[in-house]
Amino acid sequence: MAIPERETVIVERGGGGAAVILAVVVILAAIGIGYIFLANNNGGASGTLDVDVPAVSVDVVPDGQ
């Protein structure tokens, strides 16, 4: 019995488009995070924040426990 000859078929489907889009999104996110932490006017993520909190008065009577 003779062995049938076989032909190798290579199919090129392009692909890789999703990987390119994901890479662009990751790069843009890294640039954005770098801008937030490194390029702001006060030199970094340090600084002070003044918050006005109104005074709270609570009338509590101890019950002797």
C-alpha positions as CSV (number, residue, x, y, z in Angstrom):
1,M,0.0,0.0,0.0
2,A,1.5,3.4,-1.0
3,I,1.6,6.3,1.4
4,P,-0.5,9.1,0.1
5,E,1.3,12.4,-0.6
6,R,0.3,15.2,1.6
7,E,0.6,18.9,1.0
8,T,1.2,21.5,3.7
9,V,-1.2,24.4,3.6
10,I,-0.3,27.6,5.5
11,V,-3.2,30.0,6.0
12,E,-2.3,33.6,6.7
13,R,-5.2,35.3,8.5
14,G,-3.5,38.6,9.5
15,G,-4.4,38.8,13.1
16,G,-2.6,40.7,15.8
17,G,-4.9,43.7,15.6
18,A,-6.2,43.2,19.2
19,A,-2.7,43.0,20.5
20,V,-1.7,46.3,18.8
21,I,-4.8,48.0,20.2
22,L,-4.1,46.6,23.7
23,A,-0.5,47.8,23.5
24,V,-1.5,51.3,22.5
25,V,-4.0,51.5,25.4
26,V,-1.4,50.3,27.9
27,I,1.2,52.8,26.6
28,L,-1.4,55.7,26.8
29,A,-2.3,54.6,30.4
30,A,1.4,54.6,31.4
31,I,1.9,58.1,29.9
32,G,-1.2,59.4,31.7
33,I,-0.1,58.0,35.1
34,G,3.4,59.4,34.6
35,Y,1.9,62.8,33.8
36,I,-0.2,62.8,36.9
37,F,2.6,61.8,39.3
38,L,5.6,63.5,37.7
39,A,4.6,66.5,35.7
40,N,2.3,68.4,38.0
41,N,3.1,71.9,39.4
42,N,3.9,71.0,43.0
43,G,6.6,68.5,42.1
44,G,4.9,65.2,42.9
45,A,2.1,63.7,44.8
46,S,2.9,65.5,48.0
47,G,1.0,68.6,49.2
48,T,-1.5,69.8,51.8
49,L,-5.2,69.9,51.5
50,D,-7.2,72.3,53.8
51,V,-10.6,71.0,54.7
52,D,-13.1,73.0,56.8
53,V,-15.0,70.6,59.1
54,P,-17.8,72.1,61.1
55,A,-17.7,71.6,64.9
56,V,-19.9,68.8,66.1
57,S,-21.5,68.7,69.6
58,V,-22.9,65.5,71.0
59,D,-24.8,65.5,74.3
60,V,-24.0,62.1,75.9
61,V,-24.9,61.3,79.4
62,P,-23.0,58.3,81.0
63,D,-25.4,55.7,82.3
64,G,-23.1,54.5,85.1
65,Q,-22.0,51.2,83.6
